[in-house]
Structure formats: structure tokens, C-alpha cells
Amino acid sequence: MRKGRHGAAFTRHVSAGAGNAGCERFIRTLKQGEIYIRDYEDFADAQRSIERFIEVVYNHKCLHSALGYVPPAEFERSLHEPKHVLALT
């Protein structure tokens, strides 16, 4: 355990970076698909555009390998659909 500048104790886990992989990938997608290619008029415009990107593009059009190459919205819908079980007779 180490002490920070102000005396607060903290620990550093070797595998902490691996846990952020999904978040880091999302941020990269957001930057490349929206932020770097747009000029925003103000903060409100940026917020509206980013929310639209997440809801319309990311959740409904981007395929995710961790979800079986389907968009998050489709994957979530599939969780709520009744499962069909074949009965063996």
C-alpha cells in the first residue's frame, strides 16, 4: 500500500487495466464515430449529439463481439424473449 500526495492510502492492482477494456473500447468508438468528426456549437449541442450517437448508432447499429456480433439493443431484447425448448419424446 502506498500513500498519495495528501497522505491518502491507495493500492494498485496489476490487473486493473484489463477490467477497463470494455470502457476503453466504448470511448474509442464514441470519439471516432462522433466526437472527432463533428464541430459542436456549444456544450448543449455536444450533449445532444453524443446522446443521439449512443442511442441511435451505438445501441442499435454497432455490432459487439462480446454479444455474439449483435447490437446491444438486439441482445437485450433477446434476453426478454421466451426461450423455445424442444421436448424429446
Secondary structure, DSSP 8 states (H G I E B T S, - for coil): -EE-TTS-EE---TTTTGGGHHHHHHHHHHIIIIITT---SSHHHHHHHHHHIIIIIITTT--BGGGTSB-HHHHHHHHHS--------
